[in-house]
Amino acid sequence: GWCPLSPTGTQTTQLLVEPPWTPAVLWDRVTLTCQGSGTPGATTWYQDRRRWWQERPDKFCVTESGSYKCDRPGTGLSANVSILNDWLVLHLPARALLEGEHGDTALLG
């Protein structure tokens, strides 16, 4: 079961957010998925810098706002993802994205 390295030559742990809006808001039913090498189900989750869940599944639905990251054996800690619980937070960015006011598709990624 040997796997070659990724094309960049580095393996990192990635925290994927669904739906992929920025910033992520709680009422969007956000799902976090931790991707990295190591045993599936051996993910350690951190919430607000505290160890929160150990040896848990690599995917779950967020029910509390806060700052999350995950740790996988083999690739280490992911970047931090903040989930906000704020109705106002999306209004301006979402309108800007939809109307293309900035003319910058990089906002979508």
DRENGU-487477 format. One record per atom (N, C-alpha, C): residue number from 1; x, y, z; atom name; residue in one letter. Coordinates in nm, 4 decimals. Example, Ala and Ser with C-alpha at 12.3 -4.5 7.8 and 13.67 -1.06 7.14 Angstrom:
# DRENGU-487477
- 1 1.3190 -0.5690 0.7800 N A .
- 1 1.2300 -0.4500 0.7800 CA A .
- 1 1.3200 -0.3300 0.7800 C A .
- 2 1.2850 -0.2250 0.7080 N S .
- 2 1.3670 -0.1060 0.7140 CA S .
- 2 1.2900 0.0030 0.7870 C S .
END
This chain:
# DRENGU-487477
- 1 0.0806 -0.1205 0.0000 N G .
- 1 0.0000 0.0000 0.0000 CA G .
- 1 0.0839 0.1253 0.0000 C G .
- 2 0.1917 0.1265 -0.0789 N W .
- 2 0.2763 0.2465 -0.0841 CA W .
- 2 0.2147 0.3507 -0.1756 C W .
- 3 0.2139 0.4770 -0.1299 N C .
- 3 0.1576 0.5854 -0.2119 CA C .
- 3 0.2668 0.6846 -0.2461 C C .
- 4 0.2757 0.7264 -0.3713 N P .
- 4 0.3742 0.8282 -0.4067 CA P .
- 4 0.3362 0.9621 -0.3441 C P .
- 5 0.4339 1.0505 -0.3335 N L .
- 5 0.4061 1.1842 -0.2824 CA L .
- 5 0.3200 1.2608 -0.3815 C L .
- 6 0.2523 1.3624 -0.3318 N S .
- 6 0.1746 1.4474 -0.4211 CA S .
- 6 0.2700 1.5231 -0.5133 C S .
- 7 0.2210 1.5782 -0.6247 N P .
- 7 0.3081 1.6412 -0.7249 CA P .
- 7 0.3978 1.7506 -0.6678 C P .
- 8 0.3523 1.8210 -0.5638 N T .
- 8 0.4338 1.9290 -0.5100 CA T .
- 8 0.5477 1.8742 -0.4250 C T .
- 9 0.5418 1.7448 -0.3918 N G .
- 9 0.6481 1.6869 -0.3124 CA G .
- 9 0.6244 1.7018 -0.1627 C G .
- 10 0.5166 1.7662 -0.1246 N T .
- 10 0.4878 1.7808 0.0179 CA T .
- 10 0.3475 1.7302 0.0450 C T .
- 11 0.3324 1.6651 0.1580 N Q .
- 11 0.2001 1.6184 0.1995 CA Q .
- 11 0.1580 1.7033 0.3177 C Q .
- 12 0.0402 1.7600 0.3075 N T .
- 12 -0.0086 1.8395 0.4190 CA T .
- 12 -0.1498 1.7953 0.4525 C T .
- 13 -0.1906 1.8269 0.5735 N T .
- 13 -0.3278 1.8014 0.6146 CA T .
- 13 -0.4119 1.9204 0.5696 C T .
- 14 -0.5233 1.8934 0.5047 N Q .
- 14 -0.6102 2.0009 0.4582 CA Q .
- 14 -0.7472 1.9891 0.5233 C Q .
- 15 -0.8021 2.1026 0.5603 N L .
- 15 -0.9357 2.1076 0.6178 CA L .
- 15 -1.0286 2.1676 0.5136 C L .
- 16 -1.1190 2.0848 0.4601 N L .
- 16 -1.2114 2.1300 0.3558 CA L .
- 16 -1.3435 2.1725 0.4177 C L .
- 17 -1.3992 2.2805 0.3654 N V .
- 17 -1.5227 2.3365 0.4186 CA V .
- 17 -1.6318 2.3264 0.3125 C V .
- 18 -1.7458 2.2707 0.3490 N E .
- 18 -1.8615 2.2662 0.2599 CA E .
- 18 -1.9791 2.3324 0.3300 C E .
- 19 -2.0535 2.4202 0.2690 N P .
- 19 -2.0268 2.4802 0.1372 CA P .
- 19 -1.9054 2.5727 0.1433 C P .
- 20 -1.8380 2.5927 0.0290 N P .
- 20 -1.7075 2.6597 0.0312 CA P .
- 20 -1.7145 2.8124 0.0341 C P .
- 21 -1.8085 2.8714 0.1071 N W .
- 21 -1.8146 3.0172 0.1148 CA W .
- 21 -1.7122 3.0676 0.2148 C W .
- 22 -1.6705 3.1913 0.1955 N T .
- 22 -1.5846 3.2571 0.2932 CA T .
- 22 -1.6498 3.3882 0.3318 C T .
- 23 -1.6675 3.4188 0.4570 N P .
- 23 -1.6408 3.3302 0.5698 CA P .
- 23 -1.7480 3.2241 0.5852 C P .
- 24 -1.7137 3.1142 0.6502 N A .
- 24 -1.8106 3.0076 0.6735 CA A .
- 24 -1.9017 3.0492 0.7887 C A .
- 25 -2.0314 3.0287 0.7720 N V .
- 25 -2.1259 3.0657 0.8769 CA V .
- 25 -2.2063 2.9443 0.9191 C V .
- 26 -2.2369 2.9391 1.0464 N L .
- 26 -2.2960 2.8214 1.1076 CA L .
- 26 -2.4275 2.7802 1.0428 C L .
- 27 -2.5109 2.8774 1.0064 N W .
- 27 -2.6437 2.8422 0.9560 CA W .
- 27 -2.6410 2.7876 0.8144 C W .
- 28 -2.5244 2.7764 0.7552 N D .
- 28 -2.5129 2.7112 0.6234 CA D .
- 28 -2.4981 2.5602 0.6365 C D .
- 29 -2.5097 2.5065 0.7593 N R .
- 29 -2.4887 2.3628 0.7819 CA R .
- 29 -2.3521 2.3206 0.7305 C R .
- 30 -2.2515 2.3784 0.7880 N V .
- 30 -2.1138 2.3581 0.7431 CA V .
- 30 -2.0647 2.2181 0.7792 C V .
- 31 -2.0017 2.1524 0.6832 N T .
- 31 -1.9356 2.0241 0.7070 CA T .
- 31 -1.7855 2.0433 0.6912 C T .
- 32 -1.7095 1.9950 0.7874 N L .
- 32 -1.5637 1.9995 0.7790 CA L .
- 32 -1.5116 1.8608 0.7476 C L .
- 33 -1.4177 1.8530 0.6533 N T .
- 33 -1.3549 1.7266 0.6180 CA T .
- 33 -1.2045 1.7427 0.6306 C T .
- 34 -1.1419 1.6527 0.7049 N C .
- 34 -0.9974 1.6572 0.7249 CA C .
- 34 -0.9322 1.5593 0.6275 C C .
- 35 -0.8452 1.6102 0.5420 N Q .
- 35 -0.7775 1.5249 0.4440 CA Q .
- 35 -0.6283 1.5207 0.4728 C Q .
- 36 -0.5735 1.4012 0.4753 N G .
- 36 -0.4304 1.3864 0.4964 CA G .
- 36 -0.3965 1.2392 0.4981 C G .
- 37 -0.2685 1.2093 0.5146 N S .
- 37 -0.2308 1.0689 0.5194 CA S .
- 37 -0.2553 1.0148 0.6592 C S .
- 38 -0.2300 0.8874 0.6774 N G .
- 38 -0.2553 0.8257 0.8070 CA G .
- 38 -0.3853 0.7478 0.8043 C G .
- 39 -0.4193 0.6909 0.9167 N T .
- 39 -0.5360 0.6046 0.9258 CA T .
- 39 -0.6642 0.6861 0.9272 C T .
- 40 -0.7603 0.6558 0.8375 N P .
- 40 -0.8894 0.7226 0.8473 CA P .
- 40 -0.9512 0.6942 0.9834 C P .
- 41 -1.0142 0.7939 1.0408 N G .
- 41 -1.0736 0.7756 1.1722 CA G .
- 41 -0.9773 0.8018 1.2861 C G .
- 42 -0.8534 0.8392 1.2533 N A .
- 42 -0.7567 0.8710 1.3585 CA A .
- 42 -0.7363 1.0219 1.3678 C A .
- 43 -0.8347 1.0975 1.3214 N T .
- 43 -0.8243 1.2429 1.3207 CA T .
- 43 -0.8436 1.2996 1.4608 C T .
- 44 -0.7584 1.3932 1.4988 N T .
- 44 -0.7791 1.4693 1.6225 CA T .
- 44 -0.8290 1.6077 1.5838 C T .
- 45 -0.9398 1.6495 1.6424 N W .
- 45 -0.9987 1.7804 1.6136 CA W .
- 45 -0.9684 1.8776 1.7265 C W .
- 46 -0.9448 2.0029 1.6893 N Y .
- 46 -0.9240 2.1092 1.7866 CA Y .
- 46 -1.0299 2.2165 1.7646 C Y .
- 47 -1.0858 2.2659 1.8732 N Q .
- 47 -1.1804 2.3768 1.8651 CA Q .
- 47 -1.1282 2.4879 1.9547 C Q .
- 48 -1.1126 2.6080 1.8973 N D .
- 48 -1.0592 2.7222 1.9707 CA D .
- 48 -0.9304 2.6862 2.0442 C D .
- 49 -0.8412 2.6179 1.9730 N R .
- 49 -0.7072 2.5797 2.0200 CA R .
- 49 -0.7085 2.4751 2.1308 C R .
- 50 -0.8235 2.4212 2.1644 N R .
- 50 -0.8271 2.3146 2.2642 CA R .
- 50 -0.8501 2.1810 2.1945 C R .
- 51 -0.7838 2.0780 2.2435 N R .
- 51 -0.8104 1.9447 2.1898 CA R .
- 51 -0.9540 1.9102 2.2248 C R .
- 52 -1.0296 1.8654 2.1247 N W .
- 52 -1.1726 1.8580 2.1406 CA W .
- 52 -1.2222 1.7156 2.1203 C W .
- 53 -1.1728 1.6496 2.0180 N W .
- 53 -1.2195 1.5171 1.9799 CA W .
- 53 -1.0992 1.4380 1.9359 C W .
- 54 -1.0752 1.3226 1.9955 N Q .
- 54 -0.9590 1.2453 1.9554 CA Q .
- 54 -1.0010 1.1157 1.8891 C Q .
- 55 -0.9254 1.0759 1.7861 N E .
- 55 -0.9516 0.9524 1.7119 CA E .
- 55 -1.0970 0.9454 1.6678 C E .
- 56 -1.1348 1.0485 1.5964 N R .
- 56 -1.2725 1.0608 1.5487 CA R .
- 56 -1.2761 1.0533 1.3965 C R .
- 57 -1.3962 1.0460 1.3393 N P .
- 57 -1.4053 1.0439 1.1922 CA P .
- 57 -1.3440 1.1696 1.1323 C P .
- 58 -1.3081 1.1612 1.0031 N D .
- 58 -1.2431 1.2757 0.9404 CA D .
- 58 -1.3440 1.3731 0.8803 C D .
- 59 -1.4728 1.3559 0.9132 N K .
- 59 -1.5741 1.4457 0.8577 CA K .
- 59 -1.6862 1.4621 0.9593 C K .
- 60 -1.7327 1.5847 0.9780 N F .
- 60 -1.8468 1.6039 1.0678 CA F .
- 60 -1.9162 1.7355 1.0363 C F .
- 61 -2.0388 1.7476 1.0841 N C .
- 61 -2.1193 1.8680 1.0639 CA C .
- 61 -2.1024 1.9588 1.1858 C C .
- 62 -2.0674 2.0837 1.1621 N V .
- 62 -2.0393 2.1778 1.2700 CA V .
- 62 -2.1692 2.2241 1.3349 C V .
- 63 -2.1733 2.2213 1.4668 N T .
- 63 -2.2921 2.2686 1.5381 CA T .
- 63 -2.2619 2.3882 1.6277 C T .
- 64 -2.1350 2.4266 1.6389 N E .
- 64 -2.0983 2.5415 1.7215 CA E .
- 64 -2.0020 2.6296 1.6434 C E .
- 65 -2.0192 2.7606 1.6599 N S .
- 65 -1.9237 2.8506 1.5969 CA S .
- 65 -1.7903 2.8398 1.6706 C S .
- 66 -1.6857 2.8818 1.6049 N G .
- 66 -1.5539 2.8737 1.6666 CA G .
- 66 -1.4474 2.8554 1.5610 C G .
- 67 -1.3277 2.8287 1.6079 N S .
- 67 -1.2147 2.8113 1.5192 CA S .
- 67 -1.1716 2.6651 1.5275 C S .
- 68 -1.1629 2.5999 1.4120 N Y .
- 68 -1.1377 2.4561 1.4072 CA Y .
- 68 -1.0105 2.4249 1.3310 C Y .
- 69 -0.9412 2.3210 1.3746 N K .
- 69 -0.8351 2.2624 1.2932 CA K .
- 69 -0.8285 2.1142 1.3250 C K .
- 70 -0.7593 2.0390 1.2404 N C .
- 70 -0.7514 1.8949 1.2611 CA C .
- 70 -0.6071 1.8496 1.2472 C C .
- 71 -0.5803 1.7341 1.3037 N D .
- 71 -0.4452 1.6787 1.3051 CA D .
- 71 -0.4530 1.5344 1.2551 C D .
- 72 -0.3711 1.5013 1.1561 N R .
- 72 -0.3673 1.3644 1.1056 CA R .
- 72 -0.2287 1.3059 1.1278 C R .
- 73 -0.2219 1.1820 1.1736 N P .
- 73 -0.0900 1.1199 1.1869 CA P .
- 73 -0.0248 1.1123 1.0493 C P .
- 74 0.0972 1.1584 1.0371 N G .
- 74 0.1655 1.1523 0.9080 CA G .
- 74 0.1766 1.2871 0.8401 C G .
- 75 0.0694 1.3675 0.8445 N T .
- 75 0.0778 1.4986 0.7786 CA T .
- 75 0.0604 1.6152 0.8745 C T .
- 76 0.0222 1.5898 0.9992 N G .
- 76 0.0214 1.6962 1.0991 CA G .
- 76 -0.1024 1.7835 1.0988 C G .
- 77 -0.0847 1.9049 1.1492 N L .
- 77 -0.1971 1.9964 1.1698 CA L .
- 77 -0.2396 2.0662 1.0419 C L .
- 78 -0.3697 2.0877 1.0293 N S .
- 78 -0.4227 2.1651 0.9168 CA S .
- 78 -0.4176 2.3136 0.9505 C S .
- 79 -0.4519 2.3949 0.8539 N A .
- 79 -0.4719 2.5370 0.8801 CA A .
- 79 -0.6010 2.5535 0.9615 C A .
- 80 -0.6153 2.6694 1.0191 N N .
- 80 -0.7313 2.7021 1.1010 CA N .
- 80 -0.8504 2.7402 1.0137 C N .
- 81 -0.9701 2.6977 1.0500 N V .
- 81 -1.0917 2.7409 0.9809 CA V .
- 81 -1.1849 2.8014 1.0848 C V .
- 82 -1.2331 2.9225 1.0575 N S .
- 82 -1.3252 2.9883 1.1505 CA S .
- 82 -1.4675 2.9743 1.1006 C S .
- 83 -1.5556 2.9307 1.1891 N I .
- 83 -1.6982 2.9218 1.1580 CA I .
- 83 -1.7672 3.0288 1.2423 C I .
- 84 -1.8343 3.1219 1.1756 N L .
- 84 -1.8977 3.2330 1.2453 CA L .
- 84 -2.0463 3.2066 1.2642 C L .
- 85 -2.1019 3.2648 1.3691 N N .
- 85 -2.2460 3.2526 1.3919 CA N .
- 85 -2.3040 3.3923 1.3836 C N .
- 86 -2.3161 3.4429 1.2613 N D .
- 86 -2.3529 3.5826 1.2418 CA D .
- 86 -2.4357 3.5974 1.1147 C D .
- 87 -2.5561 3.6455 1.1291 N W .
- 87 -2.6440 3.6618 1.0119 CA W .
- 87 -2.5965 3.7719 0.9185 C W .
- 88 -2.5249 3.8697 0.9722 N L .
- 88 -2.4901 3.9862 0.8903 CA L .
- 88 -2.3652 3.9639 0.8076 C L .
- 89 -2.2872 3.8646 0.8455 N V .
- 89 -2.1521 3.8567 0.7935 CA V .
- 89 -2.1457 3.8352 0.6426 C V .
- 90 -2.2444 3.7691 0.5841 N L .
- 90 -2.2358 3.7352 0.4418 CA L .
- 90 -2.2942 3.8391 0.3484 C L .
- 91 -2.3722 3.9317 0.4006 N H .
- 91 -2.4515 4.0142 0.3096 CA H .
- 91 -2.3674 4.0902 0.2085 C H .
- 92 -2.2706 4.1654 0.2536 N L .
- 92 -2.1922 4.2441 0.1588 CA L .
- 92 -2.1036 4.1566 0.0705 C L .
- 93 -2.0254 4.0637 0.1274 N P .
- 93 -1.9409 3.9816 0.0397 CA P .
- 93 -2.0213 3.9019 -0.0618 C P .
- 94 -2.1367 3.8485 -0.0205 N A .
- 94 -2.2156 3.7676 -0.1131 CA A .
- 94 -2.2651 3.8538 -0.2286 C A .
- 95 -2.3093 3.9759 -0.1984 N R .
- 95 -2.3582 4.0630 -0.3054 CA R .
- 95 -2.2434 4.0991 -0.3989 C R .
- 96 -2.1293 4.1254 -0.3409 N A .
- 96 -2.0139 4.1616 -0.4232 CA A .
- 96 -1.9755 4.0456 -0.5148 C A .
- 97 -1.9829 3.9240 -0.4616 N L .
- 97 -1.9475 3.8077 -0.5431 CA L .
- 97 -2.0475 3.7891 -0.6555 C L .
- 98 -2.1772 3.8014 -0.6234 N L .
- 98 -2.2800 3.7766 -0.7239 CA L .
- 98 -2.2762 3.8807 -0.8343 C L .
- 99 -2.2546 4.0059 -0.7971 N E .
- 99 -2.2579 4.1123 -0.8967 CA E .
- 99 -2.1230 4.1325 -0.9633 C E .
- 100 -2.0206 4.0659 -0.9096 N G .
- 100 -1.8883 4.0790 -0.9699 CA G .
- 100 -1.8321 4.2192 -0.9609 C G .
- 101 -1.8609 4.2900 -0.8518 N E .
- 101 -1.8168 4.4291 -0.8392 CA E .
- 101 -1.6653 4.4425 -0.8475 C E .
- 102 -1.5952 4.3427 -0.7988 N H .
- 102 -1.4497 4.3541 -0.7956 CA H .
- 102 -1.3856 4.3003 -0.9236 C H .
- 103 -1.4633 4.2294 -1.0045 N G .
- 103 -1.4090 4.1728 -1.1260 CA G .
- 103 -1.2940 4.0763 -1.0985 C G .
- 104 -1.3010 4.0109 -0.9831 N D .
- 104 -1.1875 3.9278 -0.9430 CA D .
- 104 -1.2393 3.7882 -0.9044 C D .
- 105 -1.2197 3.6922 -0.9936 N T .
- 105 -1.2710 3.5587 -0.9671 CA T .
- 105 -1.1951 3.4923 -0.8540 C T .
- 106 -1.0810 3.5463 -0.8148 N A .
- 106 -1.0044 3.4866 -0.7056 CA A .
- 106 -1.0855 3.4857 -0.5752 C A .
- 107 -1.1847 3.5763 -0.5666 N L .
- 107 -1.2686 3.5802 -0.4459 CA L .
- 107 -1.3435 3.4497 -0.4266 C L .
- 108 -1.3713 3.3801 -0.5374 N L .
- 108 -1.4489 3.2565 -0.5269 CA L .
- 108 -1.3645 3.1417 -0.4735 C L .
- 109 -1.2344 3.1518 -0.4849 N G .
- 109 -1.1522 3.0408 -0.4409 CA G .
- 109 -1.0858 3.0725 -0.3097 C G .
END
